[in-house]
Amino acid sequence: MTQQTQQQTQHVEHFIAGARTPGSGDRTQEIYNPATGEVSGILHLATAEDLQATVAAARAAADSWGDVSLAKRTAVLFKFRELVAAHTDELAALITAEHGKVLSDAKGEVGRGLEVVEFACGIAEQLKGEFSDQFSTGIDVYSFRQPLGVVAGITPFNFPVMVPLWMAPVAIATGNAFILKPSERDPSPSLLIAELWQRAGLPDGVFQVLHGGKEAVDGLLTHPDVDGISFVGSTPIAQYVHETATKHGKRVQALGGAKNHAIVLPDADMDSAADNLTAAAFGSAGERCMAVSVAVAVGEAADLLVDKLAERAKDITVGNGMDASSDMGPVITPASRDRVVRIVTAAEEAGAAVVVDGRDLIVKDHENGFFVGPTVLDKVRQDMEAYEEEIFGPVLVVLRVDTLDEGIEIINANPYGNGTAIFTSSGAYARQFKRRVTVGMIGVNVPIPVPVAWHSFGGWKASLFGDHHIYGPDGVRFYTRGKAVTERWPEPHHASGASFAFPSSGDH
């Protein structure tokens, strides 16, 4: 049997109660290599019985894991961190094979996930609670946090390692059992992550992987023994997840789509701005919720910026992500490629200037791959689909405005509020921008302002449904519930009659 045939017959199974299993049904789905267009594996899809078994195992594990000492929990986290770091190359290869992004980008994804693992290693600091001594005579008041119980993560195809690592380490460190429902398009890295958790000493059932589509998602959203849901994906699905799960009494954080703008002022370092915007727009083929997809060029910055963006876009090497010479890989599916082509064509017909055109790209020896090249559209209007839609492909649109005020108004009028950036040499303009934009994550001369793990990730408006951002301090709050205790230990000979008045601190 050839290596290619072996790869084609690889079966990707669930990870339930500490073991791989195909599950109880016979429904499967093909997995593709986006660079070649070939089937690379067969994914087993969960049945209702598989869902019940997974939740039951998580419920039993949560009841015991939540009582494990912080010292033992963090020992597992430290070991898991070392295992993930040691398997970075293997994880990156799995990502590239099923997602298509270049290996260097895949390794960077693992690295950003590791930051959250490292944050979770210090969970004891985050769970210290609060204490008020002698708030009233002989009375102390204190608070502490306890795990929710069973939580699930429903994660997207574009970051099959990083996004699960944004969720699971914090959930597990705070004492919960975690069920991962990864994307069906690139599920293999999830199984390696599960095995690394097991090797780190995590008890069976605390981390599980359940594959499936809408049926599996709905099962998690409505199951009475699932206490919390974390989701990252498109805005319509995020809204559905939030509404459905909250209706069934669950705590929910649902991160949706984005249309991230970067304002470029005439006083900016134009070469630096063009370099950063090129990387932010075309890295990972634009399939990032934090990709910069709109450049808002102010005044005389526009012509120079567009020229520099065009030069850089034309220099990008598109190819198989496994090839070290590739700067950008394919998009995830033929439908994604066709959608990009359709939206660019519609923009051109509506009057936009196609400065760099990636619609007809053919990659040698990969003619069946799902490739579309970097595309720059100039003179785009707000009423064009290329501006209104989250394209999720390698397309950068340029809007021209006369002033910073006009640029801020455009950003604030957009329904999304995930990330934004400004390129300028003026601290005054940057401060004005930071304070006025209605966006959750802001970069100043930084195009993709993803916060480090000690701060939380989350947008505003249609980019987030729920009260909590993901990972960092907000992640700890999301995966735990607070208890406040008012405590008194009276001495027997000081006992007094009961008071029927509402107590206050001044009463004692």
C-alpha positions as CSV (number, residue, x, y, z in Angstrom):
1,M,0.0,0.0,0.0
2,T,1.4,3.4,-1.0
3,Q,1.9,6.2,1.5
4,Q,-0.8,8.2,-0.3
5,T,-3.3,5.3,0.0
6,Q,-2.5,4.9,3.6
7,Q,-3.2,8.6,4.2
8,Q,-6.5,8.3,2.3
9,T,-7.7,5.4,4.4
10,Q,-6.8,7.1,7.7
11,H,-9.8,7.1,10.1
12,V,-10.3,10.0,12.5
13,E,-12.2,8.8,15.6
14,H,-13.6,10.3,18.8
15,F,-11.7,10.4,22.1
16,I,-14.2,9.4,24.8
17,A,-13.5,8.4,28.4
18,G,-9.7,8.1,27.7
19,A,-9.7,6.1,24.5
20,R,-10.1,6.5,20.7
21,T,-13.4,5.1,19.4
22,P,-15.3,5.1,16.1
23,G,-18.5,5.5,18.0
24,S,-21.7,3.6,17.8
25,G,-22.8,4.7,14.3
26,D,-21.7,4.3,10.7
27,R,-21.9,7.9,9.5
28,T,-18.7,9.3,8.2
29,Q,-17.4,12.4,6.3
30,E,-14.4,12.9,4.0
31,I,-11.5,15.1,5.1
32,Y,-9.6,16.9,2.3
33,N,-6.1,18.2,1.8
34,P,-6.8,21.7,0.4
35,A,-3.5,21.9,-1.4
36,T,-4.1,18.9,-3.5
37,G,-7.9,18.5,-3.4
38,E,-7.5,14.9,-2.5
39,V,-9.3,13.0,0.3
40,S,-6.9,12.6,3.2
41,G,-9.0,10.8,5.7
42,I,-12.4,9.6,6.9
43,L,-14.1,11.3,9.9
44,H,-16.5,9.4,12.1
45,L,-19.5,11.4,13.1
46,A,-21.2,11.1,16.5
47,T,-24.6,9.6,17.2
48,A,-26.9,10.6,20.0
49,E,-25.6,7.6,21.9
50,D,-22.0,8.8,21.5
51,L,-23.1,12.3,22.8
52,Q,-24.7,10.7,25.9
53,A,-21.7,8.6,26.6
54,T,-19.3,11.6,26.3
55,V,-21.4,13.8,28.6
56,A,-21.8,11.1,31.1
57,A,-18.1,10.5,31.2
58,A,-17.5,14.2,31.6
59,R,-20.1,14.5,34.4
60,A,-18.4,11.7,36.4
61,A,-15.0,13.2,35.8
62,A,-16.0,16.7,36.7
63,D,-17.3,15.6,40.1
64,S,-13.9,14.3,41.1
65,W,-11.6,16.6,39.1
66,G,-13.1,19.7,40.7
67,D,-12.0,18.4,44.1
68,V,-8.4,17.8,43.0
69,S,-6.0,20.2,44.7
70,L,-4.7,23.2,42.8
71,A,-1.1,21.8,43.2
72,K,-2.0,18.6,41.4
73,R,-4.0,20.3,38.7
74,T,-1.1,22.7,37.9
75,A,1.3,19.8,37.9
76,V,-0.8,18.3,35.0
77,L,-0.8,21.7,33.3
78,F,3.0,22.1,33.5
79,K,3.5,18.6,32.0
80,F,0.9,19.3,29.3
81,R,2.7,22.5,28.4
82,E,6.0,20.6,27.9
83,L,4.4,17.9,25.8
84,V,2.7,20.4,23.5
85,A,5.9,22.3,23.0
86,A,7.8,19.1,22.2
87,H,5.1,18.1,19.7
88,T,4.9,21.5,17.9
89,D,6.2,20.2,14.6
90,E,3.8,17.3,14.6
91,L,0.8,19.4,15.5
92,A,1.8,22.0,12.8
93,A,2.1,19.2,10.2
94,L,-1.4,18.0,11.0
95,I,-2.7,21.6,10.8
96,T,-1.1,22.2,7.4
97,A,-2.2,18.9,6.0
98,E,-5.9,19.6,6.7
99,H,-6.2,23.4,6.8
100,G,-3.6,24.3,4.2
101,K,-1.8,27.2,6.0
102,V,2.0,27.3,5.7
103,L,4.0,25.4,8.3
104,S,5.5,28.5,9.8
105,D,2.0,29.9,10.4
106,A,0.9,26.6,11.9
107,K,3.8,26.6,14.3
108,G,2.9,30.1,15.3
109,E,-0.6,29.0,16.0
110,V,0.7,26.3,18.4
111,G,2.9,28.9,20.1
112,R,0.0,31.3,20.7
113,G,-2.0,28.4,22.2
114,L,0.9,27.6,24.5
115,E,0.7,31.1,25.9
116,V,-2.8,30.2,27.3
117,V,-1.5,27.0,28.7
118,E,1.3,28.9,30.5
119,F,-1.4,31.3,31.9
120,A,-3.4,28.4,33.2
121,C,-0.2,27.0,34.9
122,G,-0.6,29.9,37.3
123,I,-4.2,29.3,38.0
124,A,-3.7,29.4,41.8
125,E,-3.0,33.1,41.5
126,Q,-6.3,33.6,39.7
127,L,-8.4,31.6,42.2
128,K,-7.1,33.2,45.4
129,G,-10.5,34.9,46.2
130,E,-11.1,37.9,48.5
131,F,-11.2,38.3,52.3
132,S,-12.6,41.0,54.5
133,D,-11.4,40.5,58.1
134,Q,-13.6,41.7,61.0
135,F,-16.1,43.4,58.7
136,S,-18.4,43.5,61.7
137,T,-17.4,42.5,65.2
138,G,-16.6,38.8,65.1
139,I,-17.7,38.5,61.5
140,D,-15.5,37.8,58.5
141,V,-16.7,37.9,54.8
142,Y,-14.9,36.1,52.0
143,S,-15.5,34.9,48.5
144,F,-14.1,32.1,46.4
145,R,-14.8,30.5,43.0
146,Q,-15.8,27.0,42.0
147,P,-15.9,25.2,38.6
148,L,-19.1,25.2,36.5
149,G,-18.9,21.4,36.0
150,V,-19.1,20.2,32.4
151,V,-18.2,22.7,29.6
152,A,-18.0,22.3,25.9
153,G,-15.9,24.1,23.3
154,I,-17.2,24.3,19.7
155,T,-14.2,25.5,17.6
156,P,-13.7,26.6,14.0
157,F,-11.5,25.2,11.2
158,N,-9.2,28.2,10.9
159,F,-7.3,27.5,14.2
160,P,-7.7,23.8,15.0
161,V,-5.1,23.9,17.8
162,M,-5.0,27.5,19.0
163,V,-8.7,28.1,19.7
164,P,-9.1,24.8,21.6
165,L,-6.1,25.8,23.6
166,W,-7.7,29.2,24.3
167,M,-10.5,27.3,26.1
168,A,-9.5,23.9,27.5
169,P,-6.5,24.8,29.6
170,V,-8.4,27.4,31.5
171,A,-11.5,25.3,31.9
172,I,-9.5,22.3,33.1
173,A,-7.3,24.3,35.4
174,T,-10.3,25.8,37.1
175,G,-11.7,22.3,37.8
176,N,-14.1,21.6,34.9
177,A,-14.4,18.6,32.5
178,F,-14.1,19.8,28.9
179,I,-15.7,18.4,25.7
180,L,-14.2,19.6,22.4
181,K,-16.3,19.6,19.3
182,P,-13.8,20.6,16.6
183,S,-14.4,21.5,13.0
184,E,-15.1,18.5,10.7
185,R,-12.7,20.0,8.1
186,D,-9.5,19.6,10.1
187,P,-10.2,17.4,13.1
188,S,-6.9,15.4,13.4
189,P,-4.9,17.8,15.7
190,S,-7.7,17.4,18.3
191,L,-6.9,13.8,18.8
192,L,-3.2,14.4,19.3
193,I,-4.1,17.1,21.9
194,A,-6.3,14.6,23.7
195,E,-3.4,12.1,23.9
196,L,-1.0,14.7,25.2
197,W,-3.5,15.6,28.0
198,Q,-3.7,11.9,28.8
199,R,0.1,11.6,28.8
200,A,0.3,14.6,31.1
201,G,-1.7,12.7,33.7
202,L,-5.2,14.1,33.2
203,P,-7.8,11.7,34.4
204,D,-10.0,10.0,31.8
205,G,-13.1,12.0,30.9
206,V,-11.7,15.4,31.8
207,F,-10.8,16.1,28.2
208,Q,-12.8,14.5,25.4
209,V,-13.2,14.9,21.6
210,L,-16.6,14.4,19.9
211,H,-16.8,14.9,16.2
212,G,-20.0,15.8,14.3
213,G,-22.1,18.5,12.7
214,K,-25.2,20.3,13.7
215,E,-26.7,17.3,15.5
216,A,-23.7,17.1,17.8
217,V,-23.7,20.9,18.4
218,D,-27.4,21.0,19.2
219,G,-26.9,18.0,21.5
220,L,-24.3,19.9,23.5
221,L,-26.4,23.1,23.5
222,T,-29.4,21.4,25.0
223,H,-28.0,18.6,27.2
224,P,-29.0,19.2,30.8
225,D,-25.6,18.0,32.1
226,V,-23.6,20.5,30.1
227,D,-23.1,23.7,32.1
228,G,-21.3,26.0,29.8
229,I,-20.6,26.5,26.1
230,S,-17.6,28.3,24.5
231,F,-17.9,29.0,20.7
232,V,-15.9,30.6,18.0
233,G,-17.2,30.9,14.5
234,S,-19.4,33.0,12.2
235,T,-21.8,35.6,13.6
236,P,-25.1,33.9,12.6
237,I,-24.0,30.6,14.2
238,A,-22.6,32.5,17.3
239,Q,-26.0,34.1,17.7
240,Y,-27.8,30.8,17.3
241,V,-25.5,29.1,19.8
242,H,-26.0,31.9,22.4
243,E,-29.7,31.9,22.0
244,T,-30.2,28.2,22.1
245,A,-27.8,27.4,25.0
246,T,-28.9,30.3,27.2
247,K,-32.5,29.2,26.6
248,H,-31.4,25.8,28.1
249,G,-29.9,27.5,31.2
250,K,-26.2,27.4,30.2
251,R,-23.5,30.0,30.5
252,V,-22.3,31.0,27.0
253,Q,-19.5,32.9,25.4
254,A,-20.0,32.9,21.6
255,L,-17.4,34.8,19.5
256,G,-18.6,35.7,16.0
257,G,-17.3,37.2,12.8
258,A,-15.4,40.3,12.0
259,K,-14.6,42.9,9.4
260,N,-11.4,44.4,10.8
261,H,-10.3,47.9,9.6
262,A,-6.9,49.5,9.7
263,I,-6.6,53.2,9.3
264,V,-3.5,54.5,7.7
265,L,-2.7,58.2,8.2
266,P,-0.4,60.2,5.9
267,D,2.2,60.5,8.7
268,A,2.6,56.8,9.1
269,D,5.7,54.9,8.1
270,M,4.2,53.8,4.8
271,D,6.6,50.9,4.2
272,S,6.0,49.5,7.7
273,A,2.2,49.9,7.2
274,A,2.2,48.2,3.9
275,D,4.4,45.3,5.2
276,N,2.1,44.8,8.2
277,L,-1.2,45.1,6.3
278,T,0.1,42.6,3.7
279,A,0.9,40.0,6.4
280,A,-2.4,40.7,8.2
281,A,-4.5,40.4,5.1
282,F,-3.0,37.5,3.3
283,G,-1.5,35.4,6.1
284,S,-3.3,32.1,6.5
285,A,-5.1,33.0,3.2
286,G,-7.1,35.6,5.1
287,E,-8.9,32.9,7.0
288,R,-8.5,34.6,10.4
289,C,-11.1,36.3,12.5
290,M,-8.5,39.0,13.2
291,A,-7.3,39.4,9.6
292,V,-7.2,43.0,8.4
293,S,-9.6,43.0,5.5
294,V,-10.2,46.7,5.1
295,A,-7.5,49.4,4.8
296,V,-8.9,52.9,5.4
297,A,-6.5,55.2,3.6
298,V,-6.7,58.8,4.8
299,G,-6.1,61.7,2.4
300,E,-2.8,61.7,0.5
301,A,-1.8,58.3,2.1
302,A,-4.1,56.5,-0.3
303,D,-2.1,56.4,-3.6
304,L,1.2,55.6,-2.0
305,L,-0.3,52.9,0.2
306,V,-2.1,51.2,-2.7
307,D,1.1,51.1,-4.8
308,K,3.1,49.6,-2.0
309,L,0.3,47.0,-1.2
310,A,0.2,46.0,-4.8
311,E,4.0,45.5,-4.9
312,R,3.9,43.3,-1.9
313,A,0.9,41.3,-2.9
314,K,2.4,40.4,-6.3
315,D,5.5,39.2,-4.5
316,I,3.7,36.6,-2.4
317,T,4.4,33.0,-3.3
318,V,1.3,30.9,-3.1
319,G,1.6,27.1,-2.9
320,N,1.4,24.0,-0.8
321,G,1.8,24.9,2.9
322,M,4.3,22.0,3.3
323,D,6.7,23.8,0.9
324,A,9.0,26.1,2.8
325,S,9.1,28.5,-0.2
326,S,5.3,29.2,0.1
327,D,4.2,32.4,1.8
328,M,0.5,31.5,1.6
329,G,-1.5,28.3,1.1
330,P,-5.0,27.5,-0.2
331,V,-8.4,28.3,1.2
332,I,-10.2,25.5,3.0
333,T,-12.8,24.4,0.4
334,P,-13.7,24.8,-3.3
335,A,-16.8,26.7,-2.0
336,S,-14.6,29.1,-0.2
337,R,-12.5,29.7,-3.3
338,D,-15.6,30.2,-5.5
339,R,-17.1,32.7,-3.0
340,V,-14.0,34.8,-3.0
341,V,-14.0,34.9,-6.8
342,R,-17.7,35.8,-6.9
343,I,-17.4,38.6,-4.5
344,V,-14.3,40.1,-6.2
345,T,-16.1,39.9,-9.6
346,A,-19.1,41.7,-8.1
347,A,-17.0,44.4,-6.7
348,E,-15.3,45.0,-10.1
349,E,-18.6,45.2,-11.8
350,A,-19.8,47.7,-9.2
351,G,-16.9,50.0,-9.9
352,A,-14.0,48.9,-7.6
353,A,-10.5,48.8,-9.1
354,V,-8.9,45.3,-9.1
355,V,-5.3,46.4,-8.4
356,V,-4.1,42.8,-7.8
357,D,-6.2,39.9,-9.1
358,G,-5.9,36.4,-7.6
359,R,-9.0,34.9,-9.2
360,D,-7.3,32.9,-11.9
361,L,-4.3,31.6,-9.9
362,I,-3.1,28.1,-10.8
363,V,-0.4,26.5,-8.7
364,K,1.9,24.2,-10.7
365,D,1.5,20.5,-9.8
366,H,-1.5,21.4,-7.6
367,E,-4.1,22.1,-10.2
368,N,-6.8,20.5,-8.1
369,G,-6.0,22.5,-5.0
370,F,-8.3,25.1,-3.5
371,F,-6.2,28.1,-4.4
372,V,-7.0,31.8,-4.9
373,G,-4.3,34.4,-5.0
374,P,-3.8,37.6,-3.0
375,T,-6.3,40.3,-4.2
376,V,-6.3,44.1,-3.6
377,L,-9.4,46.1,-4.4
378,D,-9.2,49.9,-4.4
379,K,-11.9,52.5,-4.4
380,V,-14.4,50.2,-2.6
381,R,-17.6,51.7,-1.3
382,Q,-19.5,50.7,1.9
383,D,-22.5,49.5,-0.1
384,M,-20.4,46.8,-1.9
385,E,-20.6,43.2,-0.9
386,A,-16.8,43.1,-0.7
387,Y,-17.0,45.6,2.1
388,E,-20.2,44.3,3.8
389,E,-19.4,40.6,4.0
390,E,-16.7,38.8,6.0
391,I,-15.0,37.2,2.9
392,F,-12.7,35.0,4.9
393,G,-10.2,34.9,2.0
394,P,-7.1,36.7,0.8
395,V,-8.8,39.9,-0.2
396,L,-7.9,43.4,1.1
397,V,-10.2,46.2,0.2
398,V,-9.2,49.8,0.3
399,L,-11.6,52.6,1.3
400,R,-10.5,56.2,0.7
401,V,-11.5,58.9,3.2
402,D,-10.4,62.5,3.8
403,T,-10.1,62.6,7.5
404,L,-9.4,60.5,10.6
405,D,-12.9,61.4,11.8
406,E,-14.5,60.0,8.7
407,G,-12.5,56.8,9.1
408,I,-13.6,56.4,12.7
409,E,-17.2,56.9,11.7
410,I,-16.9,54.1,9.1
411,I,-15.5,51.7,11.7
412,N,-18.2,52.6,14.2
413,A,-20.9,52.2,11.7
414,N,-19.8,48.6,10.9
415,P,-21.9,45.9,12.6
416,Y,-18.7,44.1,13.7
417,G,-16.3,45.2,16.4
418,N,-13.7,42.5,16.8
419,G,-10.3,44.1,16.0
420,T,-9.0,47.3,14.5
421,A,-5.7,49.2,14.0
422,I,-4.2,52.6,13.3
423,F,-0.9,53.3,11.6
424,T,0.4,56.8,12.5
425,S,3.4,58.5,14.1
426,S,1.1,60.8,16.2
427,G,0.4,59.8,19.8
428,A,-2.5,62.3,19.8
429,Y,-4.2,60.7,16.8
430,A,-3.6,57.3,18.2
431,R,-5.2,58.2,21.6
432,Q,-8.2,59.8,19.9
433,F,-8.6,56.6,17.9
434,K,-8.3,54.3,20.8
435,R,-10.9,56.1,22.9
436,R,-13.5,56.6,20.1
437,V,-13.7,53.3,18.2
438,T,-16.4,50.9,19.2
439,V,-14.1,47.8,18.9
440,G,-12.9,45.3,21.5
441,M,-9.2,44.9,20.4
442,I,-7.1,47.8,19.1
443,G,-3.6,47.9,17.6
444,V,-1.4,51.0,17.4
445,N,1.0,50.2,14.5
446,V,0.1,46.6,15.2
447,P,-2.1,45.0,12.6
448,I,-3.4,42.0,14.4
449,P,-3.9,43.0,18.0
450,V,-4.5,39.6,19.6
451,P,-3.9,40.1,23.3
452,V,-1.4,38.0,25.1
453,A,-2.9,35.3,27.4
454,W,-2.8,37.5,30.5
455,H,-5.4,39.7,28.9
456,S,-8.7,38.5,27.5
457,F,-9.7,38.2,23.8
458,G,-13.1,39.5,22.7
459,G,-14.9,41.9,20.4
460,W,-17.9,44.1,20.6
461,K,-21.2,44.4,18.8
462,A,-21.9,41.4,16.5
463,S,-18.5,39.9,17.1
464,L,-19.4,38.7,20.6
465,F,-22.5,37.2,22.2
466,G,-22.3,36.9,26.0
467,D,-20.7,38.8,28.8
468,H,-17.3,37.1,29.0
469,H,-14.3,37.3,26.6
470,I,-12.2,34.3,26.1
471,Y,-9.1,33.2,28.0
472,G,-7.2,35.4,30.5
473,P,-9.1,36.8,33.5
474,D,-12.4,36.7,31.7
475,G,-11.9,33.1,30.9
476,V,-11.3,32.2,34.6
477,R,-14.5,34.1,35.5
478,F,-16.5,32.3,32.7
479,Y,-15.5,28.8,33.8
480,T,-16.2,29.4,37.5
481,R,-19.0,30.6,39.8
482,G,-18.5,32.7,42.9
483,K,-19.5,32.1,46.4
484,A,-19.6,34.7,49.1
485,V,-19.4,33.5,52.7
486,T,-20.3,35.6,55.8
487,E,-18.9,33.8,58.9
488,R,-19.1,34.1,62.6
489,W,-18.0,31.8,65.4
490,P,-19.7,33.1,68.6
491,E,-18.4,32.0,72.0
492,P,-21.2,30.1,73.9
493,H,-21.3,32.5,76.8
494,H,-21.7,35.5,74.5
495,A,-24.8,34.1,72.8
496,S,-27.7,36.6,72.6
497,G,-31.2,36.5,71.4
498,A,-32.1,36.5,67.7
499,S,-32.6,39.9,66.0
500,F,-35.4,40.3,63.5
501,A,-33.9,43.4,61.8
502,F,-32.0,43.2,58.6
503,P,-28.3,43.1,59.6
504,S,-25.7,45.7,58.6
505,S,-22.1,46.3,59.4
506,G,-23.0,49.1,61.8
507,D,-25.1,46.7,64.0
508,H,-22.0,45.0,65.5
